[in-house]
Amino acid sequence: MRIFMIGFGVVGRALAEKIVCEKDGLASKFGLKPRIIAIADSSGALADERGVDVKEALEAKMKHGHLAKAIPDKVVKAPLEELIENFDYDVLVETTPTNIVDGEPGLSHIRKALSMGKSVVTTNKGPLALALPALTEMADRNGAILRFSGTVGGGTPILDFGRMCQSGDEVVKVEGILNGTTNYILTRMYIDGLDFNEALIEAQKSGYAEKDPFMDVEGFDTACKLVIIANYVMDLRVTLKDVEVRGIRGVTCSQLRELAKSGKTVKLLGVIDKEHGSLTVQPRIVDLTDPLCVWGTLNAVTFRMEKLGPETIVGKGAGGAETAIAIVRDLIIVKRFLMGSLGGLPLKSL
């Protein structure tokens, strides 16, 4: 399988390391023999149709931060869309940072590849939150598949778990903690009595929160993931503009202390209510005995089905190594698709 990688940050490097370190296991267990023919970061791209030197790319990125700075003679400065169009590859792996304003540059990368019939695996929530229904149609129309397991729950298979719940029954409601950063902040506020700003600073120092925490604390990271679940699991054609969003800045320690007296706390929940056609993200009161009441950076999602009732999945919600596992899981599905071994399933059912 020939792979074109765009994005060489934490997740991209974790994937490259996994491919290098687990090469034999991936081949023997799954028949997956990935050959990375291009690696692009913001400075340019290493490209070789025979396969790039992944170890050299990893060392260059770690030492100098940019591929072009470390190995200028080997980096191609041509526009990425031109490389995407002209190189021979099977799947585009897109891991650039999330942009919820216009989805760029990831949205253009994904559209270009899909328009050429190339399959795409992405961890970029921005393009999916803004245009997932259209991207799915484009993939179907051009005989490709679009996979994005790592966009929700990191390595925890929340999306495919939800799809299995939908099989033979109907998921009528989804409730979930989908952001580890806010869950960590609320945990420290509840358990240790920190105020919001203290907990946020601690989350940043621990690497759980970005320098600019807007996406997390204002609820938009959760909203993006909610849109992806709604489309993939429940077949709802929605985008980010359909979500009502409120973050956790208004939550106080005094509120949490008062709730603790009655065995309750506050969590930032994303909720899809199919009956009322609503998608909301906001702090909500939950019982300490509720399966959704997880702590630290854990994620938890409850799928409420019409006949079987609630099923909850809990797991780590982020991390480079964890998300790389989700990408490999998606690459295995792409490989089976390319080999024609998916039993004739329509693309949108994958």
N, C-alpha and C positions, 0 to 999 in steps of 0.2 A: 504494500500500500504506500503510495507516494503522497507525502503530506507537505502542505504549504502552511507554515505557521506565521501568523501576524500577531505580535504582542509577545514580548519576552521579559515580562515582569515576574512577579512571584509565581503565578500560576503557570505561565509559559515555561519558566525555568524548571519548575517542579515536574512538568510533563516531560521535558527533555531529559532530565535526570532519570526519571522512571524508565523511559525508553532505553537509555544507555545501560542502566543497571539491571534491568529485568528483560533484556532482549531475548535470552534463551527461553525464559519462562513464558513470555507472551507468545512465542512461536509454538512451544510445545503444548501449552494449555489451550490456547485459543486460535492457533493458526495465524496469529497476527504478526506480520513482519513489516513494521513501519520503517520507511526510509524518508527522512526529512530532506526535502530538496530545496527548501528555502526557509530562512528564519529572518523575520523583519522586526525591527524596533523603530522608534521615532527617528533614528539617525540614518536608516537605510536598511538594506537587506543583504544577507549572505545567500547566495543562490548558486546551486550546482545540480543539474538534473541527474547526476550520478550519485548525489547525496552529499550534504555539507558535513564538515567535521563538527559534530555536535559538541564534543568535549572542548574543542578550541573556542567555540561560541560561548559556552558556559564560562570558561575561564576568562575570556575577554569581557563579558558582561559583568562578572563579579569584580574584576580588578578596576575597570574603567567606567562602568555604568552605561556606556554606549558602544555598540559594535563598531561604528565608524571611527571612533576615537582610538580603539584598541587595534583594529586591523583595517586601516583605511584602504589598503591596496586591494582588499577582497570584497569590500562592500559596494553594492550597486546602488547608485543614487537615483535610478529611474523611478518615475511615479509608480506607486504600488498597484494602481488599477491596471497599468500597462503590464506589470509582471504577472498579476493575477490572470490577465487575458492571454498572455503569451507562453506561460510555462505549462508543462505537462504534469498534472498532478491529479490525484483521485479525490482528495478531501482538503478543504480549507479549515484550519483550526484558528478561530478568531478569539483572542483573549485581551483585546485592548480595553482600556478603562471605560466604565459606564458613563454615558452622557444622556441625560433624560430631556435635554432641550431639543436636540434634533437627531440624536442617535449616532452622530458622526464621531470618528470616521468609520466606525464599525458597520453602520448601516450600509454604506456604499460598498464596503468590502464584501459583505454578505450578499447584497443584491447582485453584484457583478458576478460572483462565483455561481450563484443559483441560476442566473440568466444564461450561463454557459452550460448548464446541466451538471455542474460540479456540486457534490454534497458538501455540507457545512456542519461543523461542530463548533459551538460557541459557548463561552461563559459570560458573554457580554449582555447584561440585562437591558440596556438602553434600547437597542434596535427592536428587541422583542416586546418591550413594554409599549413602544410607540407604533409598531407595525407588524405584530406577530400574525394576525389573520392574512395579511397581504403576502408576507414572506412564505407562509405555509402554502398558499395558493401558487406562488411562483415556483416553489420546490416541486409540487405535484405536476404543474404544467410542463416543467422541463426535465422530468424524470430523475430528480435528485431527492435526497432527504436532508432535512434540517433537524439536528439533534442538539439539545441544550440541557442535559441532565444537571450539569454543574451550576446552573443559574439559580437553583433553589435547593437549599440544604447542603451545599458543598458535596461531599461524598455520600451523604445519606440519600438513598433513592426515593425521595419524597414524591417526585412526579410519577415514576412508574408504579409506586405503591398506590397512589391515588387512581391511576389508570386501571390497576387490577381491581380496586374496590368498585370501580364503575362497571367492570365486566359482570354481566348477569344481574346487576342491580342498578340503582341510580343514585349518584351522589347529589344530595339536595342541599347540603350546607358544608362549608369548610371553615374551620377556625384554627388559627395557628400563630405561634411565635416564630417568626421567620427572620429575625435579625438578632444575631448573637451580641452585638454591641449594646443595644438598648436593654437586652435581657441582663447583661452583666451589670450595667449601670443601676437598673432597678433592684437587682440582687444585692448590690453593695449598699444601696439606700435602705433596703428593708432589713438586712441582717446586721449591718454594721453602723447604721444611723448616719451615713454620709449624706450631705445635701447633694443636689443634682450636679452642681459645678465641681465639687470635690470628686464625685464618682466619675464624672466625665474626664477630668484631668488624669485620674488613675487609669482609666480605660485607655487613654492615649499613651500614657507612659508604658503600659503593658502591651501595647501594639494591637489592642482590640478596636480602637477607634482611630480614624484618620485625623490628620491635623485640622482639616475642615470636616467636622462631623455632620454637616447638614443632611446628607442623604440618610444617615442612620437615625439621628435623634428627631428629625422632623417627619419621619415615617415613610419617606419616598422609596427607600430600598425595599421595605416591606410591601409597599404598593406595587412596585415592579414585579415582585415575586408573585403577588396575588393575581396580577393580570396573566402571568404565565400559567399558573395553576388553572385559572378559569378557562383559558383557551385549551390547554392540553388535556386536562382531566374532564372538564364539564362541557367542552365544545361550545363555549360562549364566545362570541365574536366581540371582544372588548379590548380597549386600550387604556393607557394611563389616565386619559381624560375622564374615564368613567368611574374613577375611584375617588371617594371622599376621604381626605387624608388629614389626620391630626397627630402630631408627635407627642413626646413625653416631657417637654420642658415645663409643663404646668403641674407635673406630679411633685408633691412635697413629702418630706419625711414625716410631718405631722399627720398627713393623710394615711400614710402607710402604718404608722404606729397605731392609729385609731382602728384601722381595718384589722390589724393583727389580733386585737382583742376578741374579734368574732371569727378568727380562723380564716381570714381572707387577705389578699394582697392585690396589687395592680400589675398587669402585664400589658405590653403593647401587642394587641391582637389584630391580625388581618382576618376579615370575615367576608365570605362569599355566601350570600343568601339567594339561592336560585328562585325560590317562591316569590320573593319581593324584588328580584332583579337588582340587588344592591351589592356593591363592593365597598367596604369601609376599612380604614385603618385608624385605630384610636386606642388610647389606654382604656382598659376595661377591668372591672373587678372580677377576680376568680377565687374560688375556694382553694385552700392549701391542699385539699385532697383531690382536686381535679387533675387528671392526667396531663393537662396542659401546663400545670404549675411546675415547670422545670427551672433550674437555677443556673447561674453562671452564663456561659456562652452557648448553652444547648439550644437547639430548635425543637419544636414539637408541633405536630399538625394533627388535628382530628378531622377525619372525613365522616360525615354523618350520612348514612345511606337510608333509602326509603324503607327497606325491609330489614336489613341486618343491623341497623343502628350505627353507633359510633365505633370507629377503629382509629387508633392513635399510633403514630410513628414518632420516635424520639431519636435524635442523634446530633452529632457535631454539625454545626451549620456553616463552617467556613474553614479556611486554611489551604495553603498551596498544595500540600501533599494530598489532602482529602479531595480537593477539587480535581486534581490530576487523575485520581482514580475514576471520577465520574467521566472525564474526557475519554479515558481508555475504554470504559464501559460503552460509551457512544461509538468509539472507533470500531469496536467489535461488531456492533450492530450495522455500521456502515459497510464493513467488510462483508458481512453476510448478505447485505443488500446488493453489493457489487457482484457477488458470486451467484446471485439469483436464488438464494436459499432461504427466502423469507415466506415461502409458501403462497406466493401470489397475493399477499396482503396489500391493500391499497396503502399508499404512502402515508396518508394522514392517520392511519391506524397504528403506526409504529411508535 
